[in-house]
């Protein structure tokens, strides 16, 4: 893939820059369980709820929106947990995930990009998880002492 583009106005070669895409993932806790979604799109499998940040949207707004769209839950006590930036964390492209923790309220059901949504005990998570979500949850368990 070329790293130059042609200016549509004057025809001059201009440098093309590629930047990672910002995403959010949410660890939604209910008791000793976390919410995972079964992905409707590739890569298939179980994952934390989350998705891409829309232009003009804050990370917090994106996290609350994605949680509602994919799980039907409204989140409260939304707190930033960490950022995960390994260029290989997503097989589709270089995405940087800003991970949040929250508590969920409402009726849990899969929607939007989620074929289903379920609660999983922290000591009985499905394997493998998509992306680097197993690492994120290990870090979460290590940090919270659960």
Residue pairs with C-beta under 8 A, 6 or more apart in sequence:
2 16
3 15
3 16
4 13
4 14
4 15
4 16
5 13
5 14
5 15
5 16
6 12
6 13
6 14
7 13
7 14
18 94
20 85
20 87
20 93
20 94
20 95
20 96
21 52
21 93
21 94
21 95
21 96
22 52
22 53
22 59
22 95
22 96
22 98
23 50
23 51
23 52
23 53
23 90
23 95
23 96
23 97
23 98
24 50
24 51
24 53
24 59
24 62
24 63
24 66
24 97
24 98
24 99
24 100
25 47
25 48
25 49
25 50
25 84
25 97
25 98
25 99
25 100
25 133
25 136
26 48
26 49
26 50
26 63
26 66
26 67
26 75
26 78
26 99
26 100
26 101
26 102
27 34
27 48
27 81
27 99
27 100
27 101
27 102
27 136
27 137
27 140
28 34
28 35
28 49
28 67
28 71
28 73
28 75
28 101
28 102
28 103
28 104
29 101
29 102
29 103
29 104
30 103
30 104
30 119
32 121
32 122
32 123
32 146
33 119
33 120
33 121
33 122
34 48
34 119
34 120
34 122
34 125
34 137
35 48
35 49
35 71
35 73
35 104
35 108
35 117
35 118
35 119
35 120
36 46
36 47
36 48
36 49
36 117
36 118
36 119
36 120
36 125
36 126
36 129
37 46
37 47
37 48
37 49
37 70
37 71
37 110
37 113
37 114
37 115
37 116
37 117
38 45
38 46
38 110
38 114
38 115
38 116
38 117
38 118
39 45
39 46
39 47
39 113
39 114
39 115
39 130
40 113
40 114
40 115
41 113
42 92
43 91
43 92
43 130
43 131
44 130
45 126
45 128
45 129
45 130
46 120
46 125
46 126
46 129
46 130
46 133
47 129
47 130
47 131
47 133
48 99
48 129
48 133
48 136
48 137
49 66
49 67
49 70
49 71
49 114
49 117
50 63
50 66
50 70
50 97
51 62
51 66
51 69
51 70
51 113
52 62
52 95
53 59
53 62
53 98
54 62
54 65
57 65
59 80
59 98
59 100
60 78
60 100
63 75
63 78
63 98
63 100
63 102
64 74
64 75
64 78
67 73
67 74
67 75
67 102
67 104
68 74
68 75
69 111
69 112
69 113
70 110
70 111
70 112
70 113
70 114
70 117
71 104
71 108
71 109
71 110
71 111
71 114
71 117
72 106
72 107
72 108
72 109
72 110
72 111
72 117
73 104
73 105
73 106
73 107
73 108
74 104
74 105
74 106
75 100
75 102
75 103
75 104
75 105
76 102
76 103
76 105
77 101
77 102
77 103
78 100
78 101
78 102
79 100
79 101
79 102
80 98
80 99
80 100
81 99
81 100
81 101
81 136
81 140
81 143
82 98
82 99
82 136
82 139
83 96
83 97
83 98
83 99
84 96
84 97
84 99
84 132
84 135
84 136
85 96
85 97
86 132
87 94
89 95
89 97
89 131
89 132
90 131
97 131
97 132
97 136
99 136
101 140
108 117
108 118
108 119
109 116
109 117
110 116
110 117
111 117
120 126
122 137
122 141
122 146
125 134
125 137
127 134
128 134
129 137
140 146
